[in-house]
Structures are given as C-alpha cells and as structure tokens.
Amino acid sequence: MILGMKVRKHDVMEMLKFNPKILEFHFSDSDINLELDSNFDQQLIVHCYEYFDRKIVDLVALAETNQIHSKETSIQLVQKAIDKTVELGKHFQGKPTIIVHPGGYSLEELSSENIQKMKNMLIDSVKQLDISEVNFLLENMPPYGWFYGGRWNSNIFLESNDLIKYCNEMNLNVCFDLCHSQLYCNKVNLSLVDELNKIKNFTSHYHLSDAEGPEEEGLQFGEGTLPFDKVIPILNELKDRSFAIEVWKGHEHGGKGFKYFLDKLIDHGMIVN
C-alpha cells in the first residue's frame, strides 16, 4: 500500500522523514486560512474539519441546534473546505483529495424513521457540492463520537452495505477507517474482515489504528482487538490504495507513535511503498 502521513502545518516538514507519498492535513476551522510556503512532491489529502465556529458540521442534520449546524450551512462549510483543498493542491502533485465525515449525529437514540431520513438526505447533500476538482471521499463512522465532552450516537454510514449503496448511486469511492468499522462490528457482532472484503473495491484510502469495544478508538497497534493478522493480507492485495495511521497523539515527539505503529505493520507483513 501507499504510505500517507497525517500532518498539520507545524509538523509537516518533520513528517517528511517517513518518506510518505501522501500528506493528509487534518483540518480545524482555522485552517480555512492556511497558507503554505513550499511545494511538495507528495499528493495532498485534506481531512475536513468536524467543527466550525464551535458547532458540529453535519451534512444530514435534521435541524439546526446550538451544537449542530443546519444541513444547509454544513454544505456551505464543506464547500469552503473543498475550495481550500483545490487552492492548496497547487502546491502538491496530482489531483487533491478531501475526506469528509457525513454527520448523522444525535445525543439521544433516534427512531428508525429519523435515521432513514438522514440516510436519504446524504446523497442530496453531496450532490449540492462542487467536487469536480477533487477526489471526494466520505468516511465511515464509528458507532459513537465524542463532542463537547460527551458521547454522541452516529446514525449513518456505519455498515459496508450502506457505503456500497452510496458508492454505486454516486459513482464515488470512500475512505474506509478500519478502527471505526471494528468499533461498529464490536457493537453489532459483525466481522471486520467481511466488512473489509465487501468495501475494498470501493475504497481509495484507509485509516488505521487499533480498537477496543464499541468506543475506544485510535489505539496503538496491539492494544485492541482489530485482527491485523487477517487484515494485512487483504490490504497487501491493494497495492495502488493508500493509508494513513491515526493513533492518538501519534504525531507527538517527532511522530514516535506513528513510527511504532508503522514498524509493527511491517513486522507483521504489511507491504508499504
């Protein structure tokens, strides 16, 4: 697989020591004003912000609240991130990519009717975006997200079958987060290997970290239950696909956590180029 590295502006030059082919900038809302002074030999991925002005961006919001932007505002905010990705892409090689979380969050359990409403809204929201100059990748969600210090439910884009339906209808690929999927599989008793095999032909980019239970994400290699012995052989078949490691605080101390995880992947047979 092709190595990508999660970066921010302040550490991007240091992360080049890992020789990534892709640099994945994890945006906060302040990065809408990001300027780069250098050109890069790598390809660009932007991971879109989840908050803007202290409110959650949600492409399928049923209503605006004091914590969640409306669907309409969220579409505008994602478009701003897409436009910034196109602008920054001039400093990189090839067509830039943006990864976006679809939303679908709620503090309380939603009715099946409201969950279906959210699912039905997703394609309409994406169709309102101008994605002609980027590779646009929605990312699968974990069953729970942590916002404002509390646990929220994720209600859409959890299971491979839903991702495949979206990909077929939109003729688009996705970013598949193996940790997110493992958390969901742990919650509903599915097989991550089965989920991966279903979605692999629709996936351009992967996020990797270990996972435990339904909500412990971003763990270091071996700290959770993700079956790397079964996953790595599948990933090795995908030589033209890319991945980035998303270990909690992996960027600190010169990327020490990223390096440990990457070394463990390679030790367990991962072919990285």
C-alpha positions as CSV (number, residue, x, y, z in Angstrom):
1,M,0.0,0.0,0.0
2,I,1.0,3.6,-0.5
3,L,2.1,5.4,2.7
4,G,0.3,8.6,3.8
5,M,1.1,10.6,6.8
6,K,-1.2,12.7,9.0
7,V,0.2,16.2,9.4
8,R,-0.5,19.8,10.4
9,K,1.3,22.8,9.1
10,H,3.6,23.0,12.2
11,D,4.9,19.4,11.8
12,V,4.7,18.7,8.1
13,M,8.4,19.2,7.3
14,E,9.4,16.9,10.2
15,M,7.0,14.1,9.0
16,L,8.7,14.1,5.6
17,K,11.4,11.9,7.2
18,F,9.0,8.9,6.9
19,N,9.1,9.3,3.1
20,P,5.3,9.4,2.6
21,K,3.8,9.6,-0.8
22,I,0.8,11.4,0.5
23,L,0.4,14.2,3.1
24,E,-3.0,14.2,4.9
25,F,-3.7,17.5,6.5
26,H,-6.1,17.2,9.4
27,F,-8.0,20.5,9.3
28,S,-9.5,22.5,12.1
29,D,-11.7,25.5,11.1
30,S,-8.7,27.9,11.5
31,D,-7.0,26.1,8.6
32,I,-9.5,27.7,6.2
33,N,-6.9,30.5,6.2
34,L,-3.9,28.1,5.9
35,E,-1.1,29.3,3.6
36,L,1.8,27.1,2.5
37,D,5.3,28.4,1.7
38,S,6.6,25.3,0.0
39,N,5.8,22.9,-2.8
40,F,5.7,19.2,-2.2
41,D,6.5,16.1,-4.2
42,Q,3.6,14.3,-2.4
43,Q,-0.1,14.2,-3.2
44,L,-2.5,16.1,-0.9
45,I,-5.4,14.9,1.2
46,V,-7.3,17.2,3.4
47,H,-9.4,15.8,6.2
48,C,-12.2,18.2,6.6
49,Y,-12.9,19.8,9.9
50,E,-15.7,18.4,12.1
51,Y,-16.4,21.7,13.9
52,F,-16.7,25.2,12.6
53,D,-17.2,28.1,14.9
54,R,-17.7,25.6,17.8
55,K,-20.6,23.9,16.1
56,I,-20.6,20.4,14.5
57,V,-20.7,20.2,10.7
58,D,-23.4,17.7,9.7
59,L,-24.4,17.1,6.1
60,V,-27.6,15.3,7.2
61,A,-28.7,17.4,10.2
62,L,-32.4,17.1,10.8
63,A,-32.4,20.6,12.3
64,E,-30.0,23.3,13.5
65,T,-29.3,23.4,17.2
66,N,-26.9,25.3,19.4
67,Q,-24.4,22.5,18.9
68,I,-25.0,21.4,15.3
69,H,-25.0,23.5,12.1
70,S,-28.0,23.1,9.8
71,K,-27.7,20.9,6.8
72,E,-27.6,23.9,4.5
73,T,-24.9,25.6,6.5
74,S,-22.9,22.4,6.7
75,I,-23.0,22.0,2.9
76,Q,-21.6,25.6,2.6
77,L,-18.9,24.9,5.2
78,V,-17.8,21.6,3.4
79,Q,-17.7,23.5,0.1
80,K,-15.4,26.1,1.7
81,A,-13.1,23.2,2.7
82,I,-13.2,21.8,-0.8
83,D,-12.3,25.2,-2.3
84,K,-9.4,25.5,0.1
85,T,-8.3,21.9,-0.8
86,V,-8.2,22.9,-4.5
87,E,-6.2,26.1,-3.7
88,L,-3.7,24.1,-1.5
89,G,-3.5,21.4,-4.2
90,K,-1.4,23.7,-6.4
91,H,1.5,23.0,-4.0
92,F,1.2,19.2,-4.5
93,Q,1.3,16.6,-7.2
94,G,-1.8,15.3,-8.9
95,K,-5.5,15.9,-8.1
96,P,-6.1,16.7,-4.4
97,T,-8.4,14.6,-2.2
98,I,-10.8,15.6,0.6
99,I,-12.1,13.3,3.3
100,V,-15.4,14.3,4.9
101,H,-17.4,12.9,7.8
102,P,-21.0,12.7,6.7
103,G,-22.5,13.5,10.1
104,G,-25.7,11.9,11.3
105,Y,-25.1,12.6,15.0
106,S,-27.5,12.7,17.9
107,L,-27.3,12.8,21.7
108,E,-30.3,10.5,22.1
109,E,-31.3,7.4,20.3
110,L,-33.2,8.2,17.1
111,S,-36.2,6.5,15.7
112,S,-35.7,4.3,12.7
113,E,-37.8,6.8,10.7
114,N,-35.4,9.7,11.5
115,I,-32.3,7.5,10.8
116,Q,-33.8,6.7,7.4
117,K,-34.4,10.4,6.8
118,M,-30.7,11.1,7.4
119,K,-29.7,8.3,5.1
120,N,-32.0,9.7,2.4
121,M,-30.6,13.2,2.8
122,L,-26.9,12.2,2.3
123,I,-26.9,11.8,-1.5
124,D,-28.8,15.1,-2.0
125,S,-26.3,16.9,0.2
126,V,-23.3,15.6,-1.7
127,K,-24.9,16.4,-5.0
128,Q,-25.1,20.1,-3.9
129,L,-21.3,20.2,-3.6
130,D,-18.9,21.1,-6.4
131,I,-16.5,18.2,-6.2
132,S,-15.2,18.5,-9.8
133,E,-11.7,19.4,-8.9
134,V,-11.1,17.0,-6.0
135,N,-11.3,13.3,-5.2
136,F,-14.2,13.4,-2.8
137,L,-14.3,10.6,-0.1
138,L,-16.8,10.2,2.6
139,E,-15.5,8.3,5.6
140,N,-17.4,5.6,7.5
141,M,-18.3,6.4,11.1
142,P,-17.8,4.7,14.4
143,P,-21.0,3.9,16.4
144,Y,-20.2,6.7,18.9
145,G,-18.4,10.1,18.6
146,W,-17.2,12.4,21.4
147,F,-18.2,16.0,21.1
148,Y,-18.3,18.7,23.8
149,G,-17.0,16.2,26.3
150,G,-20.0,13.8,25.9
151,R,-20.8,10.7,23.9
152,W,-23.0,11.1,20.8
153,N,-24.6,8.5,18.6
154,S,-23.5,8.1,15.0
155,N,-26.6,7.0,13.0
156,I,-25.4,6.7,9.3
157,F,-22.5,5.4,7.2
158,L,-21.6,2.6,9.6
159,E,-22.1,-0.6,7.7
160,S,-20.4,-1.6,4.4
161,N,-23.8,-2.2,2.7
162,D,-24.8,1.4,3.2
163,L,-21.4,2.6,1.9
164,I,-21.7,0.4,-1.2
165,K,-25.2,1.7,-1.9
166,Y,-23.8,5.3,-1.8
167,C,-20.8,4.5,-3.9
168,N,-23.0,2.8,-6.6
169,E,-25.5,5.7,-6.7
170,M,-22.9,8.4,-6.7
171,N,-20.1,6.7,-8.7
172,L,-17.7,7.7,-5.9
173,N,-15.3,5.9,-3.6
174,V,-14.9,6.2,0.2
175,C,-12.2,6.4,2.9
176,F,-12.6,3.3,5.0
177,D,-11.5,3.7,8.6
178,L,-10.7,0.2,9.9
179,C,-10.8,1.3,13.5
180,H,-14.3,2.8,13.1
181,S,-15.5,-0.3,11.4
182,Q,-14.1,-2.5,14.1
183,L,-15.9,-0.5,16.8
184,Y,-19.1,-0.9,14.9
185,C,-18.5,-4.6,14.4
186,N,-17.8,-5.0,18.1
187,K,-21.2,-3.3,18.9
188,V,-23.4,-5.3,16.5
189,N,-21.4,-8.5,16.2
190,L,-20.2,-8.3,12.6
191,S,-16.9,-9.4,11.1
192,L,-14.5,-6.7,10.2
193,V,-12.9,-9.0,7.7
194,D,-16.3,-9.5,6.0
195,E,-16.9,-5.7,6.0
196,L,-13.4,-5.0,4.5
197,N,-13.8,-7.6,1.8
198,K,-17.2,-6.0,0.8
199,I,-16.0,-2.5,0.6
200,K,-12.4,-2.8,-0.6
201,N,-13.2,-2.3,-4.3
202,F,-14.9,1.0,-3.4
203,T,-12.2,2.3,-1.2
204,S,-9.4,4.7,-2.2
205,H,-7.8,5.5,1.2
206,Y,-7.7,3.7,4.5
207,H,-7.3,4.9,8.1
208,L,-5.6,2.5,10.5
209,S,-5.4,2.3,14.3
210,D,-6.4,-0.4,16.8
211,A,-9.8,-0.5,18.5
212,E,-11.4,-2.0,21.6
213,G,-15.1,-2.5,22.4
214,P,-17.6,-0.1,20.8
215,E,-15.9,3.2,21.6
216,E,-12.1,3.0,22.3
217,E,-10.5,4.2,19.1
218,G,-7.1,5.5,18.0
219,L,-5.3,2.8,20.0
220,Q,-1.7,1.7,19.4
221,F,-1.0,-1.5,17.5
222,G,-1.9,-4.5,19.7
223,E,-3.8,-2.5,22.3
224,G,-7.2,-3.5,20.9
225,T,-8.9,-6.4,19.1
226,L,-8.5,-5.5,15.4
227,P,-7.4,-8.7,13.6
228,F,-4.3,-7.4,11.9
229,D,-3.2,-11.0,11.0
230,K,-6.3,-11.3,8.8
231,V,-6.5,-7.7,7.6
232,I,-2.9,-7.2,6.5
233,P,-3.0,-9.9,3.7
234,I,-6.1,-8.2,2.3
235,L,-4.5,-4.8,2.4
236,N,-1.4,-6.2,0.6
237,E,-3.6,-7.0,-2.4
238,L,-4.4,-3.3,-2.7
239,K,-1.1,-2.0,-3.9
240,D,-2.5,1.1,-5.6
241,R,-4.5,2.2,-2.5
242,S,-3.2,4.4,0.3
243,F,-3.4,4.5,4.1
244,A,-2.6,6.8,7.0
245,I,-2.1,5.9,10.6
246,E,-4.5,7.6,13.1
247,V,-3.0,6.7,16.5
248,W,-4.0,9.0,19.3
249,K,-1.1,11.5,19.8
250,G,0.9,9.6,17.3
251,H,2.4,12.9,15.9
252,E,4.0,13.8,19.2
253,H,7.7,13.5,19.8
254,G,8.6,13.6,16.1
255,G,5.9,11.1,15.2
256,K,7.1,8.4,17.6
257,G,3.6,6.8,17.9
258,F,3.2,6.7,14.1
259,K,6.6,5.1,13.7
260,Y,5.9,2.4,16.2
261,F,2.6,1.5,14.5
262,L,4.2,1.6,11.1
263,D,7.1,-0.7,12.2
264,K,4.6,-3.1,13.7
265,L,2.6,-3.2,10.5
266,I,5.7,-4.0,8.5
267,D,6.9,-6.6,11.1
268,H,3.5,-8.3,10.6
269,G,3.9,-8.5,6.9
270,M,2.5,-5.2,5.6
271,I,4.0,-4.2,2.2
272,V,4.4,-0.4,2.2
273,N,5.6,1.7,-0.7
